[in-house]
Amino acid sequence: MREIDTTMTPEQYAAAEQDSRIRILRRSLDLRGGAKYHVKMLCFEPGETVTPIDYSSPYRDCHDTTPVVIVGAGPAGLFAALKALELGLKPVIVERGKTVEDRKKDIALLGRERKLDEDSNWCFGEGGAGTYSDGKLYTRSTKRGDTSEVIKKLIEHGADPKIAIDAHAHIGTDRLSPVIANIRNTIISHGGEFHFGCRVSDFIIHNDKVCGVVCLAGSRFEGSAVLLATGHSARDIYELFASKGWPLEAKPFALGVRVEHPQSLIDSIQYHSRKPSPLLPPASYSLTAQTSGHGVFSFCMCPGGVIVPAATAHGQQVVNGMSNSKRNSPFANSGIAVTVGLDDARQFSDAGPLALLRFQQSVESAMFSLGNDDLAAPAQRLTDFCDGRLSSSLNRSNYLGPTLSAPLHDLLPPFVVQCLQEGFRLFDRKMRGFLTDQASILAVESRTSSPVRVPRSDDGQHILLRGLYPCGEGAGYAGGIVSSAVDGINAMSKIYNNIKLRSL
Ligand SMILES: Cc1cc2nc3c(=O)[nH]c(=O)nc-3n(C[C@H](O)[C@H](O)[C@H](O)COP(=O)(O)OP(=O)(O)OC[C@H]3O[C@@H](n4cnc5c(N)ncnc54)[C@H](O)[C@@H]3O)c2cc1C
């Protein structure tokens, strides 16, 4: 068996993939000098046995073991629960939304009847915000832990093993939902519990230690510790902390718009060809620029994707993006966001740690008031936005709802407009043709990360509320599916260590 590091054309790569004596270990697309794959692979000699990779994990039977309450069944909560099963702790998951199957029906209803369910939507419900996403599985923050454990567990639960080799792996929303249901089955069959439709509204505190949760409808769940993994949209949890005077911190985040281009245009720019090889995937991009004191960057780029309404309560207008595994829609979309810090939200300084949350809410409600509808998204042609004029007509869009022409250059916060306009011009220098009237922007891309941090000590516990372990994106310590899952795994390991220490 030999390990080989090489470059291949898409055609050579397709042939290597079919060869049973070749195991691809890693592949990335190199766009310099024509699109080629950079490939690391194992070549087996004749007579050598090609053994399949074992992705199974050592889960223990936890029906009668120490319970740990997990609030939220997003990536952080679910991967914390799988870790609990490995460590011999019983995960008791309390989730405000529904199972992934029932959630799907509510999302369809939102599209049909324009009626938002505040507990079951694009962000809330089993699988969390990432369920109806592109399922991009790469993360910039690899320092926090072992991302391969997350990839392995996704494959164990039905994801395509190719996600282990791609430098920019993605699953696609159509493939992610069954994986989430399989994770649920593993958790239940090993003794864990799920309590759906339970929105946590308070904590049970005994002897200055959090030991359980109370739900809006009155149910209570107790355990040796409580892991809080409610995501960046659980504003009621931030309000609970603020109303009780429990420590929180404002956290810089980013806000902007979602830009949408014809996919064929992005392909021709990125692959430097009007007719790129059909074996190449729909092209993506990743752009950053420094403008007027703020960073502007592309975020959650979805090749062949759709734009989705991602609000979690009435009176908000929020967009995000997703794609299915084939990424085969004719549109490419991406969040383009501007960094927002406390200096940009001085008008909300009275709100203390919630100042940036109030800023985020104010933009979302201003965007909602344009259409007064849970679905309608304000939109503008990209060139009109940059030139400061209302679009007399809009491009066709793959947004899952109606769009309405709006002067976003007048309506978004002025510093956001200025930075986006500068950013789009700079992006056009890096990707000639990016700034075109064939592209549209839709507002507002505001749920990029949490505008609040729930501060924790090195042992994983909240700095005041002992027994409470804030983690994942909502705690402000992670962003994205993989990093939130890693943070959940780390938090559960800390709970285990602290329980073990207490029992010594
Ligand atoms: C449309 C969309 C597309 C995305 N695409 C990608 C992508 O391609 N790749 C990527 O890496 N990231 C993507 N993201 C971001 C990613 O989904 C999040 O970073 C990730 O899901 C955060 O994980 P989490 O577990 O910390 O929180 P969440 O996924 O937000 O999960 C929190 C859970 O807590 C529940 N909850 C909230 N409040 C309460 C309460 N009071 N009581 C009980 N339960 C509660 C929620 O219902 C939810 O299930 C996308 C997000 C969206 C919205």
The ligand as an SDF file (V2000), in Angstrom:
LIG
                    3D

 53 58  0  0  0  0  0  0  0  0999 V2000
  -30.7230   28.3050    7.2750 C   0  0  0  0  0  0  0  0  0  0  0  0
  -29.4010   28.0630    7.9750 C   0  0  0  0  0  0  0  0  0  0  0  0
  -28.3420   27.5250    7.2640 C   0  0  0  0  0  0  0  0  0  0  0  0
  -27.1190   27.2520    7.8920 C   0  0  0  0  0  0  0  0  0  0  0  0
  -26.1250   26.6400    7.1840 N   0  0  0  0  0  0  0  0  0  0  0  0
  -25.0230   26.2240    7.8210 C   0  0  0  0  0  0  0  0  0  0  0  0
  -24.0360   25.4510    7.1530 C   0  0  0  0  0  0  0  0  0  0  0  0
  -24.1770   25.1130    5.9780 O   0  0  0  0  0  0  0  0  0  0  0  0
  -22.9360   25.0680    7.8530 N   0  0  0  0  0  0  0  0  0  0  0  0
  -22.7430   25.4200    9.1530 C   0  0  0  0  0  0  0  0  0  0  0  0
  -21.7140   25.0520    9.7450 O   0  0  0  0  0  0  0  0  0  0  0  0
  -23.6590   26.1550    9.8230 N   0  0  0  0  0  0  0  0  0  0  0  0
  -24.7910   26.5480    9.1930 C   0  0  0  0  0  0  0  0  0  0  0  0
  -25.7280   27.2770    9.8800 N   0  0  0  0  0  0  0  0  0  0  0  0
  -25.4440   27.6370   11.2880 C   0  0  0  0  0  0  0  0  0  0  0  0
  -25.6400   26.4140   12.1820 C   0  0  0  0  0  0  0  0  0  0  0  0
  -26.8880   25.8980   11.9270 O   0  0  0  0  0  0  0  0  0  0  0  0
  -25.4830   26.7990   13.6440 C   0  0  0  0  0  0  0  0  0  0  0  0
  -24.2120   27.3680   13.8240 O   0  0  0  0  0  0  0  0  0  0  0  0
  -25.6000   25.5940   14.5550 C   0  0  0  0  0  0  0  0  0  0  0  0
  -26.8090   24.9200   14.3140 O   0  0  0  0  0  0  0  0  0  0  0  0
  -25.5210   25.9970   16.0270 C   0  0  0  0  0  0  0  0  0  0  0  0
  -25.6940   24.8570   16.8120 O   0  0  0  0  0  0  0  0  0  0  0  0
  -26.2420   24.9180   18.3150 P   0  0  0  0  0  0  0  0  0  0  0  0
  -26.5170   23.5330   18.7100 O   0  0  0  0  0  0  0  0  0  0  0  0
  -25.3160   25.7230   19.1330 O   0  0  0  0  0  0  0  0  0  0  0  0
  -27.6050   25.7600   18.2410 O   0  0  0  0  0  0  0  0  0  0  0  0
  -28.9190   25.5320   17.3610 P   0  0  0  0  0  0  0  0  0  0  0  0
  -28.6450   24.7200   16.1690 O   0  0  0  0  0  0  0  0  0  0  0  0
  -29.5020   26.8860   17.1650 O   0  0  0  0  0  0  0  0  0  0  0  0
  -29.8590   24.6500   18.3000 O   0  0  0  0  0  0  0  0  0  0  0  0
  -30.4860   25.1790   19.4220 C   0  0  0  0  0  0  0  0  0  0  0  0
  -31.6840   24.3170   19.7790 C   0  0  0  0  0  0  0  0  0  0  0  0
  -32.2120   24.7710   21.0260 O   0  0  0  0  0  0  0  0  0  0  0  0
  -33.6230   24.8100   20.9540 C   0  0  0  0  0  0  0  0  0  0  0  0
  -34.0960   25.8250   21.9120 N   0  0  0  0  0  0  0  0  0  0  0  0
  -33.9600   27.1690   21.8230 C   0  0  0  0  0  0  0  0  0  0  0  0
  -34.4870   27.7530   22.9090 N   0  0  0  0  0  0  0  0  0  0  0  0
  -34.9610   26.7740   23.7010 C   0  0  0  0  0  0  0  0  0  0  0  0
  -35.6320   26.7750   24.9620 C   0  0  0  0  0  0  0  0  0  0  0  0
  -35.9140   27.9000   25.6260 N   0  0  0  0  0  0  0  0  0  0  0  0
  -36.0000   25.5710   25.4780 N   0  0  0  0  0  0  0  0  0  0  0  0
  -35.7490   24.4090   24.8160 C   0  0  0  0  0  0  0  0  0  0  0  0
  -35.1170   24.3670   23.6140 N   0  0  0  0  0  0  0  0  0  0  0  0
  -34.7180   25.5370   23.0710 C   0  0  0  0  0  0  0  0  0  0  0  0
  -33.9100   25.1550   19.5040 C   0  0  0  0  0  0  0  0  0  0  0  0
  -35.2040   24.7460   19.1220 O   0  0  0  0  0  0  0  0  0  0  0  0
  -32.8070   24.4050   18.7590 C   0  0  0  0  0  0  0  0  0  0  0  0
  -33.2090   23.1230   18.4060 O   0  0  0  0  0  0  0  0  0  0  0  0
  -26.9560   27.5750    9.2730 C   0  0  0  0  0  0  0  0  0  0  0  0
  -28.0110   28.1640    9.9810 C   0  0  0  0  0  0  0  0  0  0  0  0
  -29.2220   28.4100    9.3490 C   0  0  0  0  0  0  0  0  0  0  0  0
  -30.3600   29.0280   10.1370 C   0  0  0  0  0  0  0  0  0  0  0  0
  1  2  1  0
  2  3  1  0
  2 52  2  0
  3  4  2  0
  4  5  1  0
  4 50  1  0
  5  6  2  0
  6  7  1  0
  6 13  1  0
  7  8  2  0
  7  9  1  0
  9 10  1  0
 10 11  2  0
 10 12  1  0
 12 13  2  0
 13 14  1  0
 14 15  1  0
 14 50  1  0
 15 16  1  0
 16 17  1  0
 16 18  1  0
 18 19  1  0
 18 20  1  0
 20 21  1  0
 20 22  1  0
 22 23  1  0
 23 24  1  0
 24 25  2  0
 24 26  1  0
 24 27  1  0
 27 28  1  0
 28 29  2  0
 28 30  1  0
 28 31  1  0
 31 32  1  0
 32 33  1  0
 33 34  1  0
 33 48  1  0
 34 35  1  0
 35 36  1  0
 35 46  1  0
 36 37  1  0
 36 45  1  0
 37 38  2  0
 38 39  1  0
 39 40  1  0
 39 45  2  0
 40 41  1  0
 40 42  2  0
 42 43  1  0
 43 44  2  0
 44 45  1  0
 46 47  1  0
 46 48  1  0
 48 49  1  0
 50 51  2  0
 51 52  1  0
 52 53  1  0
M  END
$$$$
